[in-house]
Amino acid sequence: MGGSVLQAADRRSVAELEDLAYQLREKLLHLCGTYEGAVHIGGDLSSADIFTALFNHALRVDPSDIRNPERDRFVLSKGHAAVCMYIAMAIRGFFDYDGIVDTYGQLDSAYGMHPCKVQLPGVEASTGSLGHGLPIAVGMALSARGRGEQHRVFTLMGDGETGEGSVWEAAMAARSNRLGNLVAIIDRNRQLMTSFAEERVAFEPYPDKWAAFGWNVIHTDGHDMAQLVAALDSLPASDGEQPTVIIAETVKGKGVDFMEKNLAWHAGSLGAADLERALEALENSRTKESA
């Protein structure tokens, strides 16, 4: 893919990636403050660092050549985090952020509450019904193997959806078919829509469950950009036989103190006063973390 591949020598520094993640959260809040309906802001904020590391460091993609057969594929299994993906892709150069703000959630908009590959070129799969992203990614990875292609297939899931049987069927199929070109990332924010995860499903010991299914398990802090980059850089060769899962420990609502670990902010909207308060909290969080 020539110059479109972000090689180690010219990848953005961790500090630059952290700046991009801050911009992503800031743009998310602005959209949440202008859109009249609810935005899934809690899970968007928890996955912002992951999206930033993917689109600006790990994924071999070229916004000017979105059909290149050698490109990496990305499937957003937690489809309700679509707006975070849209903005991350806009920052990467796929499309214009203002177009997202102007049309998000409107009838016939390319930027729906869940991603649609028919409406928005550059999106690899239409998703939204939880538990489907990993099975789709398994099919893509298996197809790539059959064609002798070397690209990777990535998927991002919420931890809540991994309580569904379709995820574990796909996990077993991935190992059975020796799909070393498959990478699953878990946004492990430990919250569901109306409860905390462990109150409803016994996920722990979570890494052990994936290991028992034969996966290579990487456990990391999903808000530490250096750790995320290291996790992505440590992926085994794509022609290997063991799929990899990156379990990224995150905080729902990360960066905005009154949203963090607050079940009320699974989804919501921001008025003018709340937007100002949220942006101030985001800036304070950044200052605190950089101190």
ChimeraX attribute file (.defattr): number of C-alpha atoms within 10 A of each C-alpha:
attribute: neighborCount
match mode: 1-to-1
recipient: residues
	/A:1	13
	/A:2	7
	/A:3	7
	/A:4	13
	/A:5	16
	/A:6	19
	/A:7	13
	/A:8	11
	/A:9	6
	/A:10	9
	/A:11	14
	/A:12	16
	/A:13	14
	/A:14	17
	/A:15	11
	/A:16	13
	/A:17	20
	/A:18	20
	/A:19	13
	/A:20	21
	/A:21	25
	/A:22	19
	/A:23	17
	/A:24	25
	/A:25	27
	/A:26	18
	/A:27	18
	/A:28	23
	/A:29	24
	/A:30	18
	/A:31	24
	/A:32	23
	/A:33	22
	/A:34	16
	/A:35	18
	/A:36	13
	/A:37	13
	/A:38	16
	/A:39	26
	/A:40	22
	/A:41	28
	/A:42	27
	/A:43	29
	/A:44	27
	/A:45	27
	/A:46	29
	/A:47	32
	/A:48	30
	/A:49	26
	/A:50	26
	/A:51	22
	/A:52	28
	/A:53	24
	/A:54	19
	/A:55	21
	/A:56	22
	/A:57	24
	/A:58	21
	/A:59	20
	/A:60	19
	/A:61	25
	/A:62	22
	/A:63	16
	/A:64	11
	/A:65	13
	/A:66	15
	/A:67	13
	/A:68	12
	/A:69	13
	/A:70	15
	/A:71	21
	/A:72	18
	/A:73	22
	/A:74	24
	/A:75	24
	/A:76	28
	/A:77	32
	/A:78	27
	/A:79	25
	/A:80	24
	/A:81	27
	/A:82	24
	/A:83	26
	/A:84	25
	/A:85	23
	/A:86	25
	/A:87	27
	/A:88	30
	/A:89	22
	/A:90	19
	/A:91	19
	/A:92	17
	/A:93	14
	/A:94	19
	/A:95	18
	/A:96	14
	/A:97	17
	/A:98	12
	/A:99	13
	/A:100	19
	/A:101	19
	/A:102	14
	/A:103	15
	/A:104	21
	/A:105	20
	/A:106	12
	/A:107	9
	/A:108	10
	/A:109	15
	/A:110	20
	/A:111	22
	/A:112	20
	/A:113	19
	/A:114	19
	/A:115	27
	/A:116	20
	/A:117	13
	/A:118	12
	/A:119	14
	/A:120	17
	/A:121	14
	/A:122	21
	/A:123	20
	/A:124	20
	/A:125	20
	/A:126	20
	/A:127	22
	/A:128	19
	/A:129	13
	/A:130	21
	/A:131	23
	/A:132	22
	/A:133	28
	/A:134	30
	/A:135	20
	/A:136	19
	/A:137	28
	/A:138	26
	/A:139	17
	/A:140	21
	/A:141	28
	/A:142	21
	/A:143	12
	/A:144	19
	/A:145	20
	/A:146	9
	/A:147	9
	/A:148	10
	/A:149	16
	/A:150	17
	/A:151	20
	/A:152	25
	/A:153	27
	/A:154	27
	/A:155	22
	/A:156	25
	/A:157	26
	/A:158	26
	/A:159	22
	/A:160	24
	/A:161	19
	/A:162	17
	/A:163	17
	/A:164	12
	/A:165	11
	/A:166	17
	/A:167	19
	/A:168	18
	/A:169	13
	/A:170	20
	/A:171	21
	/A:172	17
	/A:173	17
	/A:174	28
	/A:175	20
	/A:176	14
	/A:177	15
	/A:178	20
	/A:179	26
	/A:180	25
	/A:181	29
	/A:182	29
	/A:183	28
	/A:184	25
	/A:185	23
	/A:186	26
	/A:187	25
	/A:188	25
	/A:189	24
	/A:190	19
	/A:191	24
	/A:192	20
	/A:193	15
	/A:194	11
	/A:195	14
	/A:196	16
	/A:197	18
	/A:198	13
	/A:199	11
	/A:200	12
	/A:201	12
	/A:202	10
	/A:203	17
	/A:204	9
	/A:205	8
	/A:206	12
	/A:207	17
	/A:208	13
	/A:209	14
	/A:210	18
	/A:211	14
	/A:212	10
	/A:213	16
	/A:214	18
	/A:215	25
	/A:216	20
	/A:217	18
	/A:218	18
	/A:219	16
	/A:220	18
	/A:221	17
	/A:222	27
	/A:223	21
	/A:224	17
	/A:225	22
	/A:226	16
	/A:227	16
	/A:228	26
	/A:229	18
	/A:230	12
	/A:231	18
	/A:232	17
	/A:233	12
	/A:234	10
	/A:235	17
	/A:236	16
	/A:237	12
	/A:238	20
	/A:239	17
	/A:240	12
	/A:241	19
	/A:242	23
	/A:243	26
	/A:244	26
	/A:245	24
	/A:246	24
	/A:247	23
	/A:248	26
	/A:249	19
	/A:250	26
	/A:251	24
	/A:252	26
	/A:253	27
	/A:254	25
	/A:255	25
	/A:256	21
	/A:257	16
	/A:258	14
	/A:259	20
	/A:260	18
	/A:261	20
	/A:262	17
	/A:263	17
	/A:264	14
	/A:265	21
	/A:266	23
	/A:267	18
	/A:268	15
	/A:269	19
	/A:270	22
	/A:271	13
	/A:272	11
	/A:273	9
	/A:274	13
	/A:275	18
	/A:276	15
	/A:277	15
	/A:278	22
	/A:279	18
	/A:280	14
	/A:281	17
	/A:282	20
	/A:283	15
	/A:284	15
	/A:285	16
	/A:286	15
	/A:287	10
	/A:288	9
	/A:289	9
	/A:290	7
	/A:291	6
